[in-house]
């Protein structure tokens, strides 16, 4: 496992890219891909098939990954 400068639960600020200036809490860290998922920063829409739990299916909004070099601790 690689060491990263942020970990789950840290408050971070996006320092570059299209979401520059936004801040939030780290939900997960993928050290192998060098990506973090920050709550409420990069919203993406994903099509979801209907399942037993989710009868409707449809389009779901999720938090997308950001490269770890684009965030710093707040």
C-alpha positions in Angstrom: 0.0 0.0 0.0 1.3 3.4 -0.9 1.4 6.3 1.5 -0.8 9.3 0.6 -0.9 12.8 2.1 -4.7 12.6 2.7 -6.8 9.9 4.2 -10.5 9.1 4.7 -12.3 11.7 6.8 -9.8 14.5 6.1 -11.2 17.9 5.0 -9.6 18.9 1.7 -9.6 21.8 -0.8 -9.3 21.3 -4.6 -6.3 23.3 -5.8 -6.5 22.7 -9.6 -8.8 21.6 -12.3 -12.4 22.3 -13.1 -13.5 22.2 -9.4 -10.8 24.5 -8.1 -11.7 26.1 -4.8 -14.3 23.6 -3.7 -13.8 21.8 -0.4 -15.3 18.7 1.3 -14.6 15.6 3.2 -12.7 12.6 1.7 -15.0 9.7 1.4 -12.4 7.2 0.0 -8.8 7.0 -1.2 -7.6 4.7 -4.0 -3.8 4.8 -3.5 -3.2 2.4 -6.4 -4.9 4.7 -8.9 -3.9 7.9 -7.0 -7.5 9.0 -6.8 -9.7 10.4 -4.0 -13.5 10.8 -3.8 -14.5 14.1 -2.1 -18.0 14.6 -0.9 -20.0 17.0 -3.0 -17.2 18.2 -5.3 -17.3 16.3 -8.6 -20.9 15.1 -9.2 -21.3 12.7 -12.0 -24.5 11.1 -13.4 -24.6 7.3 -13.9 -27.3 5.2 -15.5 -28.4 2.4 -13.2 -30.4 -0.7 -14.2 -33.4 -1.7 -12.2 -32.6 -4.1 -9.4 -34.5 -5.9 -6.6 -33.6 -3.1 -4.2 -34.0 -0.2 -6.7 -37.1 -1.0 -8.7 -36.9 2.3 -10.6 -33.4 2.3 -11.9 -32.7 5.4 -14.0 -30.1 8.1 -13.5 -28.2 8.4 -10.2 -25.9 11.2 -9.1 -22.6 10.1 -7.5 -19.4 11.7 -6.3 -16.6 11.2 -8.9 -12.9 10.7 -8.4 -10.3 13.4 -8.4 -6.5 12.9 -8.9 -4.8 13.0 -5.5 -2.3 15.7 -6.6 -5.2 18.1 -7.1 -6.2 18.3 -3.5 -4.6 19.5 -0.3 -5.6 19.4 3.4 -7.7 22.3 4.5 
